[in-house]
């Protein structure tokens, strides 16, 4: 039998060995247990060097073995996903489908590395303050805090509770008119909420100017939805005079299921919790914190700040390539929104083509004709209608998302598919035939036919 001293020594040695083993096995934590499972591979060296940034299709650090099923899906490749974050385009030519990164973004492998210890050996509850496991998790959560359509529905909910809500119109480029904003302020106005970057068009609102305007009016709080902006465009809450800011982890290459809210201390903003219970998060949001997700969000925010300039330069070059190659081969293409908006979100309307038909025909590309929140609806995008787009042009719009892991080859592949599909669908359209014959269809009184 070991003495107490010997037992403690063995325990300490075991903990050191376990910690070393976890650190050594970070890149091999996923064991391929089936055809649908992913096997981890090393991240390319170019991604790890500060001076070199050449995104490639394998940058996610995963190699996906395609499932071999007994049904009709056997042998079929997955489509290219183009529905990522602004609310990114990431094509894998070997798999055939690229997602758009405006609906979400892939998890950055460096974020995954930061999360792994808290998914394996450091699994303590951050609210448990009586042992080392809880202390470790709490410290990780506190460190993460330092790093860094929903608006419409929230307003409608407030209306149901008796609040008066004013919806501001936008100009044709999607930007708010500051004069109209100031004119809409009433003596009893208490809150103004503006989206920093629009998730359908990439339009960037003048948040700094809006904040300065609102600061002249006492008693008005300024909230901005920065889910599409965090990690992509510079954000300074003091410079912008923002009182409240909300961000989402999965929009900046972090994990899904976690977000963050900035609440100004001075002048203090008092919030009423919408979830009651244990009083966690200083009483604002009860429930046990998911430490791995919080760590992942903090790491994603840190990397977003470090990589912002080169990400922006890379995405800008891809967006320019996409727009030029499409518009040089296809006529009657309109870009929706401000041309000086966030380049990672490109919204194009293809006249004389139904957006739903175009989506259905693009089986090798995953994208959307609106935000992920509304793409299940057949109604035209309310965002584009607010910009003054005709109903048919709003129906024919597609949103392309490009981001950190998008490649030139993916963009070229998508352009090739888009051009061929639009031309094929137009060849089947009677309206397109009339346009080719020189008939101005806007002069036709369709009620007489």
DRENTOR-132140 format. One record per residue (C-alpha): chain; x, y, z. Coordinates in steps of 0.2 Angstrom, whole numbers. Layout:
<atoms>
[atom 'A', [X, Y, Z]]
...
</atoms>
This chain:
<atoms>
[atom 'A', [0, 0, 0]]
[atom 'A', [7, 17, -5]]
[atom 'A', [9, 31, 8]]
[atom 'A', [-1, 47, 7]]
[atom 'A', [14, 56, 1]]
[atom 'A', [18, 42, -12]]
[atom 'A', [-1, 42, -18]]
[atom 'A', [0, 61, -21]]
[atom 'A', [16, 60, -31]]
[atom 'A', [8, 46, -42]]
[atom 'A', [-7, 57, -44]]
[atom 'A', [3, 72, -49]]
[atom 'A', [13, 62, -61]]
[atom 'A', [-3, 54, -69]]
[atom 'A', [-10, 72, -71]]
[atom 'A', [6, 78, -80]]
[atom 'A', [6, 63, -91]]
[atom 'A', [-13, 65, -95]]
[atom 'A', [-10, 84, -99]]
[atom 'A', [5, 80, -110]]
[atom 'A', [-5, 66, -119]]
[atom 'A', [-20, 78, -123]]
[atom 'A', [-8, 92, -129]]
[atom 'A', [1, 79, -141]]
[atom 'A', [-16, 72, -148]]
[atom 'A', [-25, 88, -152]]
[atom 'A', [-23, 86, -170]]
[atom 'A', [-29, 68, -170]]
[atom 'A', [-44, 69, -158]]
[atom 'A', [-56, 63, -171]]
[atom 'A', [-56, 45, -175]]
[atom 'A', [-64, 39, -191]]
[atom 'A', [-77, 27, -185]]
[atom 'A', [-87, 27, -201]]
[atom 'A', [-89, 32, -219]]
[atom 'A', [-97, 48, -214]]
[atom 'A', [-84, 53, -201]]
[atom 'A', [-70, 66, -204]]
[atom 'A', [-52, 62, -201]]
[atom 'A', [-41, 77, -195]]
[atom 'A', [-26, 82, -206]]
[atom 'A', [-13, 95, -203]]
[atom 'A', [-17, 113, -207]]
[atom 'A', [-6, 119, -221]]
[atom 'A', [10, 128, -216]]
[atom 'A', [5, 144, -226]]
[atom 'A', [-10, 146, -214]]
[atom 'A', [1, 146, -199]]
[atom 'A', [14, 159, -205]]
[atom 'A', [10, 177, -202]]
[atom 'A', [18, 184, -218]]
[atom 'A', [9, 171, -230]]
[atom 'A', [-9, 169, -233]]
[atom 'A', [-14, 158, -248]]
[atom 'A', [-31, 150, -243]]
[atom 'A', [-34, 133, -251]]
[atom 'A', [-48, 121, -251]]
[atom 'A', [-40, 109, -238]]
[atom 'A', [-38, 123, -225]]
[atom 'A', [-52, 118, -214]]
[atom 'A', [-40, 104, -208]]
[atom 'A', [-52, 90, -213]]
[atom 'A', [-52, 77, -226]]
[atom 'A', [-70, 70, -228]]
[atom 'A', [-72, 53, -235]]
[atom 'A', [-88, 52, -245]]
[atom 'A', [-101, 40, -238]]
[atom 'A', [-105, 24, -248]]
[atom 'A', [-123, 20, -246]]
[atom 'A', [-134, 7, -252]]
[atom 'A', [-147, 19, -258]]
[atom 'A', [-148, 30, -273]]
[atom 'A', [-135, 42, -265]]
[atom 'A', [-121, 30, -268]]
[atom 'A', [-107, 38, -278]]
[atom 'A', [-115, 56, -278]]
[atom 'A', [-105, 70, -274]]
[atom 'A', [-110, 84, -261]]
[atom 'A', [-114, 101, -269]]
[atom 'A', [-102, 116, -267]]
[atom 'A', [-108, 127, -252]]
[atom 'A', [-110, 145, -255]]
[atom 'A', [-121, 150, -241]]
[atom 'A', [-109, 155, -227]]
[atom 'A', [-106, 171, -219]]
[atom 'A', [-109, 186, -226]]
[atom 'A', [-123, 179, -215]]
[atom 'A', [-93, 165, -237]]
[atom 'A', [-90, 154, -253]]
[atom 'A', [-80, 138, -250]]
[atom 'A', [-80, 126, -265]]
[atom 'A', [-72, 109, -264]]
[atom 'A', [-70, 104, -282]]
[atom 'A', [-67, 86, -277]]
[atom 'A', [-84, 86, -268]]
[atom 'A', [-93, 96, -281]]
[atom 'A', [-102, 108, -269]]
[atom 'A', [-97, 125, -261]]
[atom 'A', [-107, 133, -247]]
[atom 'A', [-111, 152, -246]]
[atom 'A', [-103, 159, -230]]
[atom 'A', [-117, 172, -226]]
[atom 'A', [-128, 160, -217]]
[atom 'A', [-113, 153, -207]]
[atom 'A', [-95, 150, -208]]
[atom 'A', [-84, 135, -205]]
[atom 'A', [-75, 132, -189]]
[atom 'A', [-57, 139, -190]]
[atom 'A', [-45, 125, -186]]
[atom 'A', [-36, 136, -174]]
[atom 'A', [-52, 139, -164]]
[atom 'A', [-55, 120, -163]]
[atom 'A', [-38, 118, -156]]
[atom 'A', [-42, 131, -142]]
[atom 'A', [-58, 122, -138]]
[atom 'A', [-52, 104, -138]]
[atom 'A', [-45, 105, -120]]
[atom 'A', [-62, 110, -113]]
[atom 'A', [-71, 97, -123]]
[atom 'A', [-59, 83, -116]]
[atom 'A', [-49, 85, -99]]
[atom 'A', [-54, 102, -93]]
[atom 'A', [-72, 99, -92]]
[atom 'A', [-76, 109, -76]]
[atom 'A', [-92, 119, -73]]
[atom 'A', [-86, 138, -74]]
[atom 'A', [-99, 142, -60]]
[atom 'A', [-91, 129, -48]]
[atom 'A', [-79, 139, -37]]
[atom 'A', [-74, 126, -25]]
[atom 'A', [-61, 116, -35]]
[atom 'A', [-48, 117, -49]]
[atom 'A', [-59, 111, -63]]
[atom 'A', [-71, 125, -60]]
[atom 'A', [-57, 138, -58]]
[atom 'A', [-49, 132, -75]]
[atom 'A', [-66, 134, -84]]
[atom 'A', [-70, 150, -76]]
[atom 'A', [-53, 158, -81]]
[atom 'A', [-55, 152, -99]]
[atom 'A', [-72, 160, -100]]
[atom 'A', [-66, 176, -92]]
[atom 'A', [-51, 176, -104]]
[atom 'A', [-63, 174, -119]]
[atom 'A', [-73, 189, -114]]
[atom 'A', [-58, 200, -116]]
[atom 'A', [-56, 195, -134]]
[atom 'A', [-67, 203, -141]]
[atom 'A', [-170, 198, -197]]
[atom 'A', [-168, 195, -179]]
[atom 'A', [-169, 214, -176]]
[atom 'A', [-186, 215, -185]]
[atom 'A', [-193, 201, -176]]
[atom 'A', [-188, 208, -159]]
[atom 'A', [-196, 225, -164]]
[atom 'A', [-212, 216, -168]]
[atom 'A', [-212, 207, -152]]
[atom 'A', [-210, 224, -143]]
[atom 'A', [-225, 231, -153]]
[atom 'A', [-235, 217, -147]]
[atom 'A', [-230, 222, -129]]
[atom 'A', [-237, 240, -132]]
[atom 'A', [-221, 249, -138]]
[atom 'A', [-222, 261, -153]]
[atom 'A', [-209, 256, -166]]
[atom 'A', [-203, 267, -181]]
[atom 'A', [-195, 257, -196]]
[atom 'A', [-183, 268, -205]]
[atom 'A', [-183, 267, -224]]
[atom 'A', [-166, 266, -233]]
[atom 'A', [-159, 274, -249]]
[atom 'A', [-157, 265, -265]]
[atom 'A', [-139, 259, -259]]
[atom 'A', [-146, 252, -243]]
[atom 'A', [-139, 265, -232]]
[atom 'A', [-149, 275, -219]]
[atom 'A', [-152, 293, -222]]
[atom 'A', [-146, 302, -206]]
[atom 'A', [-158, 316, -209]]
[atom 'A', [-173, 304, -208]]
[atom 'A', [-166, 296, -193]]
[atom 'A', [-165, 312, -184]]
[atom 'A', [-182, 318, -189]]
[atom 'A', [-189, 301, -183]]
[atom 'A', [-183, 304, -165]]
[atom 'A', [-197, 308, -153]]
[atom 'A', [-196, 314, -135]]
[atom 'A', [-200, 297, -129]]
[atom 'A', [-188, 287, -140]]
[atom 'A', [-178, 276, -129]]
[atom 'A', [-169, 264, -141]]
[atom 'A', [-162, 264, -159]]
[atom 'A', [-156, 248, -166]]
[atom 'A', [-146, 247, -183]]
[atom 'A', [-138, 232, -191]]
[atom 'A', [-119, 236, -194]]
[atom 'A', [-117, 225, -210]]
[atom 'A', [-132, 218, -219]]
[atom 'A', [-132, 199, -221]]
[atom 'A', [-140, 199, -238]]
[atom 'A', [-132, 214, -247]]
[atom 'A', [-116, 217, -237]]
[atom 'A', [-121, 236, -235]]
[atom 'A', [-111, 244, -221]]
[atom 'A', [-121, 257, -211]]
[atom 'A', [-112, 273, -205]]
[atom 'A', [-112, 267, -187]]
[atom 'A', [-100, 280, -181]]
[atom 'A', [-110, 294, -188]]
[atom 'A', [-126, 287, -181]]
[atom 'A', [-119, 285, -164]]
[atom 'A', [-113, 303, -164]]
[atom 'A', [-130, 309, -169]]
[atom 'A', [-139, 299, -155]]
[atom 'A', [-127, 305, -142]]
[atom 'A', [-134, 322, -144]]
[atom 'A', [-150, 316, -137]]
[atom 'A', [-150, 311, -119]]
[atom 'A', [-159, 295, -114]]
[atom 'A', [-158, 286, -130]]
[atom 'A', [-148, 269, -131]]
[atom 'A', [-140, 264, -147]]
[atom 'A', [-139, 245, -151]]
[atom 'A', [-131, 237, -166]]
[atom 'A', [-132, 220, -173]]
[atom 'A', [-114, 216, -177]]
[atom 'A', [-116, 198, -181]]
[atom 'A', [-110, 200, -199]]
[atom 'A', [-97, 213, -195]]
[atom 'A', [-87, 206, -180]]
[atom 'A', [-70, 200, -186]]
[atom 'A', [-73, 207, -204]]
[atom 'A', [-74, 226, -202]]
[atom 'A', [-66, 237, -188]]
[atom 'A', [-77, 239, -173]]
[atom 'A', [-74, 252, -159]]
[atom 'A', [-88, 254, -147]]
[atom 'A', [-81, 269, -139]]
[atom 'A', [-78, 278, -156]]
[atom 'A', [-95, 273, -162]]
[atom 'A', [-104, 278, -146]]
[atom 'A', [-113, 261, -145]]
[atom 'A', [-122, 256, -129]]
[atom 'A', [-126, 238, -134]]
[atom 'A', [-119, 226, -147]]
[atom 'A', [-123, 208, -151]]
[atom 'A', [-112, 196, -161]]
[atom 'A', [-113, 178, -165]]
[atom 'A', [-99, 165, -165]]
[atom 'A', [-103, 155, -180]]
[atom 'A', [-102, 171, -191]]
[atom 'A', [-83, 174, -187]]
[atom 'A', [-77, 156, -190]]
[atom 'A', [-81, 151, -172]]
[atom 'A', [-93, 138, -165]]
[atom 'A', [-112, 138, -167]]
[atom 'A', [-123, 140, -152]]
[atom 'A', [-113, 154, -143]]
[atom 'A', [-114, 173, -145]]
[atom 'A', [-109, 188, -135]]
[atom 'A', [-117, 204, -130]]
[atom 'A', [-108, 220, -126]]
[atom 'A', [-116, 231, -113]]
[atom 'A', [-109, 248, -109]]
[atom 'A', [-105, 252, -91]]
[atom 'A', [-104, 271, -91]]
[atom 'A', [-117, 278, -94]]
[atom 'A', [-124, 261, -87]]
[atom 'A', [-136, 251, -97]]
[atom 'A', [-148, 241, -86]]
[atom 'A', [-155, 226, -94]]
[atom 'A', [-169, 215, -89]]
[atom 'A', [-166, 196, -91]]
[atom 'A', [-177, 186, -102]]
[atom 'A', [-171, 169, -95]]
[atom 'A', [-173, 167, -76]]
[atom 'A', [-165, 154, -65]]
[atom 'A', [-148, 152, -57]]
[atom 'A', [-143, 170, -60]]
[atom 'A', [-127, 167, -70]]
[atom 'A', [-119, 180, -81]]
[atom 'A', [-123, 193, -68]]
[atom 'A', [-141, 189, -68]]
[atom 'A', [-143, 193, -87]]
[atom 'A', [-143, 175, -94]]
[atom 'A', [-146, 160, -82]]
[atom 'A', [-139, 143, -86]]
[atom 'A', [-123, 134, -85]]
[atom 'A', [-110, 142, -97]]
[atom 'A', [-103, 131, -111]]
[atom 'A', [-85, 134, -108]]
[atom 'A', [-79, 126, -124]]
[atom 'A', [-90, 136, -134]]
[atom 'A', [-85, 152, -125]]
[atom 'A', [-67, 148, -127]]
[atom 'A', [-70, 145, -146]]
[atom 'A', [-79, 162, -147]]
[atom 'A', [-65, 171, -139]]
[atom 'A', [-51, 163, -150]]
[atom 'A', [-62, 167, -165]]
[atom 'A', [-63, 185, -160]]
[atom 'A', [-44, 186, -157]]
[atom 'A', [-40, 178, -174]]
[atom 'A', [-53, 189, -182]]
[atom 'A', [-43, 205, -176]]
[atom 'A', [-26, 198, -181]]
[atom 'A', [-32, 192, -199]]
[atom 'A', [-44, 206, -203]]
[atom 'A', [-33, 215, -215]]
[atom 'A', [-27, 200, -225]]
[atom 'A', [-45, 192, -224]]
[atom 'A', [-52, 208, -232]]
[atom 'A', [-39, 210, -245]]
[atom 'A', [-41, 192, -250]]
[atom 'A', [-60, 192, -250]]
[atom 'A', [-60, 209, -260]]
[atom 'A', [-50, 201, -274]]
[atom 'A', [-62, 186, -275]]
[atom 'A', [-77, 197, -275]]
[atom 'A', [-70, 207, -289]]
[atom 'A', [-66, 191, -299]]
[atom 'A', [-83, 184, -296]]
[atom 'A', [-92, 200, -302]]
[atom 'A', [-81, 204, -317]]
[atom 'A', [-82, 186, -324]]
[atom 'A', [-101, 185, -322]]
[atom 'A', [-105, 202, -328]]
[atom 'A', [-93, 200, -343]]
[atom 'A', [-102, 185, -349]]
[atom 'A', [-120, 188, -344]]
[atom 'A', [-131, 203, -349]]
[atom 'A', [-144, 211, -338]]
[atom 'A', [-135, 207, -321]]
[atom 'A', [-138, 220, -307]]
[atom 'A', [-128, 221, -291]]
[atom 'A', [-139, 225, -276]]
[atom 'A', [-133, 236, -262]]
[atom 'A', [-119, 248, -260]]
[atom 'A', [-103, 244, -270]]
[atom 'A', [-93, 250, -256]]
[atom 'A', [-100, 237, -244]]
[atom 'A', [-92, 222, -236]]
[atom 'A', [-85, 212, -251]]
[atom 'A', [-88, 195, -244]]
[atom 'A', [-106, 197, -247]]
[atom 'A', [-111, 199, -265]]
[atom 'A', [-130, 200, -270]]
[atom 'A', [-134, 199, -289]]
[atom 'A', [-150, 199, -298]]
[atom 'A', [-151, 190, -315]]
[atom 'A', [-166, 197, -325]]
[atom 'A', [-178, 186, -334]]
[atom 'A', [-173, 171, -323]]
[atom 'A', [-183, 165, -308]]
[atom 'A', [-171, 164, -292]]
[atom 'A', [-180, 148, -287]]
[atom 'A', [-177, 140, -304]]
[atom 'A', [-159, 145, -304]]
[atom 'A', [-156, 138, -286]]
[atom 'A', [-164, 121, -291]]
[atom 'A', [-154, 120, -307]]
[atom 'A', [-137, 123, -298]]
[atom 'A', [-136, 106, -290]]
[atom 'A', [-117, 107, -288]]
[atom 'A', [-118, 124, -279]]
[atom 'A', [-126, 128, -262]]
[atom 'A', [-131, 146, -260]]
[atom 'A', [-147, 155, -257]]
[atom 'A', [-159, 169, -264]]
[atom 'A', [-160, 178, -247]]
[atom 'A', [-155, 176, -229]]
[atom 'A', [-155, 159, -221]]
[atom 'A', [-169, 166, -210]]
[atom 'A', [-181, 168, -225]]
[atom 'A', [-174, 157, -239]]
[atom 'A', [-188, 145, -235]]
[atom 'A', [-201, 157, -240]]
[atom 'A', [-207, 160, -258]]
[atom 'A', [-209, 179, -255]]
[atom 'A', [-196, 191, -263]]
[atom 'A', [-182, 197, -251]]
[atom 'A', [-189, 211, -240]]
[atom 'A', [-172, 219, -240]]
[atom 'A', [-171, 221, -259]]
[atom 'A', [-189, 227, -260]]
[atom 'A', [-183, 240, -247]]
[atom 'A', [-169, 245, -259]]
[atom 'A', [-182, 249, -272]]
[atom 'A', [-180, 233, -282]]
[atom 'A', [-194, 227, -293]]
[atom 'A', [-203, 211, -287]]
[atom 'A', [-196, 201, -302]]
[atom 'A', [-178, 207, -299]]
[atom 'A', [-179, 203, -280]]
[atom 'A', [-186, 186, -285]]
[atom 'A', [-171, 183, -297]]
[atom 'A', [-157, 187, -284]]
[atom 'A', [-143, 176, -278]]
[atom 'A', [-132, 179, -263]]
[atom 'A', [-114, 174, -264]]
[atom 'A', [-103, 173, -249]]
[atom 'A', [-84, 173, -249]]
[atom 'A', [-72, 171, -234]]
[atom 'A', [-56, 166, -227]]
[atom 'A', [-55, 149, -234]]
[atom 'A', [-63, 152, -251]]
[atom 'A', [-51, 149, -266]]
[atom 'A', [-49, 156, -283]]
[atom 'A', [-53, 139, -291]]
[atom 'A', [-70, 138, -281]]
[atom 'A', [-75, 155, -288]]
[atom 'A', [-70, 151, -306]]
[atom 'A', [-80, 134, -304]]
[atom 'A', [-96, 144, -297]]
[atom 'A', [-95, 157, -311]]
[atom 'A', [-94, 143, -324]]
[atom 'A', [-109, 135, -317]]
[atom 'A', [-119, 151, -315]]
[atom 'A', [-116, 157, -333]]
[atom 'A', [-121, 141, -341]]
[atom 'A', [-136, 139, -330]]
[atom 'A', [-143, 157, -333]]
[atom 'A', [-140, 155, -351]]
[atom 'A', [-149, 139, -352]]
[atom 'A', [-164, 145, -342]]
[atom 'A', [-166, 161, -352]]
[atom 'A', [-166, 151, -368]]
[atom 'A', [-182, 143, -361]]
[atom 'A', [-190, 159, -356]]
[atom 'A', [-203, 167, -368]]
[atom 'A', [-199, 184, -359]]
[atom 'A', [-180, 182, -364]]
[atom 'A', [-186, 178, -382]]
[atom 'A', [-196, 194, -383]]
[atom 'A', [-181, 204, -376]]
[atom 'A', [-170, 197, -389]]
[atom 'A', [-182, 203, -402]]
[atom 'A', [-181, 220, -396]]
[atom 'A', [-198, 221, -387]]
[atom 'A', [-199, 232, -372]]
[atom 'A', [-209, 221, -360]]
[atom 'A', [-212, 235, -348]]
[atom 'A', [-224, 243, -361]]
[atom 'A', [-235, 227, -362]]
[atom 'A', [-252, 228, -353]]
[atom 'A', [-252, 210, -347]]
[atom 'A', [-270, 212, -341]]
[atom 'A', [-276, 212, -359]]
[atom 'A', [-267, 195, -363]]
</atoms>
